Structure formats: structure tokens, C-alpha cells
Amino acid sequence: MSTLRNIRQWSETHHPRWLVVVRVALGLALFAKGIAFISNTTLLEQLIYGSPVAAENPGWLPLLITWANLLGGFMLAVGLFTRLVAFLELPILIGAIIFINAQKGGFAPQSELVLAVAVLLGLILFLVEGSGPLSLDGYFSRNRGSNSQGTAMP
């Protein structure tokens, strides 16, 4: 636990403001990918069912990937539960890199390998760094005890 506490304390004191732009862009990219999956579910199903990850044809996997990208992207963009969301998105991106993009070939014209690796590196960055002070996580941690005098909220 002390390691996690040390990482959190370090990231609170060393978080540059420009990382907010990177976090929001990463969240918007994941959100846009979720919208793309909703608009073309048959392509996502073909990609998943053509890979070795879906040998027994799980029907819930495209739905899980779509909603994880939508909700995770939104939560990253606003900075809510950033470390948890980044941790939960990692298996999806690793699966996309290994199973989906490796099938197409890394440098094929339709390959999104570079984008997937960039998003994976961004997720790892925010898993360690956190959301920073300009986020809902930062807002809630600063205002944690402000309504503790027993007054009711309107």
C-alpha cells in the first residue's frame, strides 16, 4: 500500500498541466472508437470472431468492448476514476494489438496499430500518473470535507 501512496503523492506534486490535454484527447479517442463500434457492429464482430480470442463465439464481447470504450473514454475525458478506468481498458487494448492488428499486419493500409499502441501507452501513463488537479477526481479530493457540518444539500 505504501507504494501506491507514494505514487499518488508524487503524481499530485509533479503533474504538469499539459497532461490534461493529453488525458482529454485520449478519452475522446476512446469515446469516438466506441461510437464507431456502435455505428458498425458487424465490422467489430467480424474482427473479433475472426481472431483466436473468440474461439467459442461469445456474443457479449462486442457489447463489452463497445461500452467499455464509450464509458471509459468519457470518464477519462472528465477525469473520473482515471486510474481504475485506465486499468480496465488495458486488456481491451492489449487484445486489439495482439489479436486484431496482428491479423491485418502491422503496416497494412487499414491497420490501426500505431493508434492502438499510442492509446496503450497513454493508458499506462495515466495509470501511473492519475488524472491530476484539473479533473473530477481532483475536484472531489479537494472538496471532500466541505459539506461535513451537517447541513443538507439543496
GIDALIN-V642691 format. One record per helix or strand of 3 or more residues. SS is the DSSP state (2 for helix, 1 for strand). FROM is the first residue (numbers start at 1). LEN is the number of residues. If there is no record, write none. Layout:
{{SS;FROM;LEN} {SS;FROM;LEN}}
This chain:
{{2;2;12} {2;19;21} {2;41;9} {2;52;3} {2;61;18} {2;82;23} {2;113;17} {2;136;7}}
